Amino acid sequence: MKVREVLSERDRLKNHLYAIKRAIVLSELYLKDDEVIQNLKEMKVELEGSLDEINKSLETIEDMEM
């Protein structure tokens, strides 16, 4: 995978994570459906895990360049 692709994937995940966080807050305020909120929180955890993996791989690339 090219570095550019990794960076664009990271940006995409950050955008999705931001949207999920907003959806959680709005659901807690207005919807108040525990099942929906729980599903959103699970999605958030999965996205954070994927983002962490990408960040770790980018750290490895940075270490190799130095």
C-alpha positions as CSV (number, residue, x, y, z in Angstrom):
1,M,0.0,0.0,0.0
2,K,1.4,3.4,-0.9
3,V,1.9,6.1,1.7
4,R,-0.6,8.3,-0.1
5,E,-3.2,5.6,0.2
6,V,-2.5,5.1,3.8
7,L,-2.8,8.8,4.5
8,S,-6.1,9.1,2.6
9,E,-7.4,6.0,4.5
10,R,-6.4,7.7,7.8
11,D,-8.2,10.9,6.8
12,R,-11.3,8.9,5.8
13,L,-11.3,7.1,9.1
14,K,-10.9,10.4,11.0
15,N,-13.9,11.8,9.2
16,H,-16.0,8.7,10.0
17,L,-14.9,8.8,13.6
18,Y,-15.9,12.4,13.9
19,A,-19.3,11.7,12.4
20,I,-19.8,8.8,14.7
21,K,-18.9,10.9,17.8
22,R,-21.4,13.5,16.7
23,A,-24.1,10.9,16.1
24,I,-23.5,9.5,19.6
25,V,-23.9,12.9,21.3
26,L,-27.0,13.7,19.3
27,S,-28.5,10.3,19.9
28,E,-27.9,10.7,23.6
29,L,-29.5,14.1,23.6
30,Y,-32.5,13.5,21.4
31,L,-33.1,9.9,20.4
32,K,-32.4,8.3,23.7
33,D,-32.4,4.8,22.2
34,D,-29.9,2.7,24.1
35,E,-29.6,0.1,21.4
36,V,-28.7,2.7,18.8
37,I,-26.3,4.4,21.1
38,Q,-24.6,1.1,22.0
39,N,-24.2,0.2,18.3
40,L,-22.7,3.6,17.6
41,K,-20.2,3.2,20.4
42,E,-19.2,-0.2,19.1
43,M,-18.6,1.3,15.7
44,K,-16.5,4.0,17.3
45,V,-14.3,1.5,19.0
46,E,-13.8,-0.4,15.8
47,L,-12.9,2.8,13.9
48,E,-10.5,3.8,16.7
49,G,-8.8,0.4,16.4
50,S,-8.4,0.8,12.7
51,L,-7.0,4.3,13.1
52,D,-4.6,3.1,15.7
53,E,-3.3,0.4,13.4
54,I,-2.7,2.9,10.6
55,N,-1.0,5.4,13.0
56,K,1.3,2.6,14.2
57,S,2.2,1.6,10.6
58,L,2.9,5.3,9.8
59,E,5.2,5.5,12.8
60,T,7.1,2.5,11.5
61,I,7.5,4.2,8.1
62,E,8.7,7.4,9.9
63,D,11.3,5.4,11.9
64,M,12.6,3.8,8.7
65,E,13.1,7.1,7.0
66,M,15.1,8.5,9.8
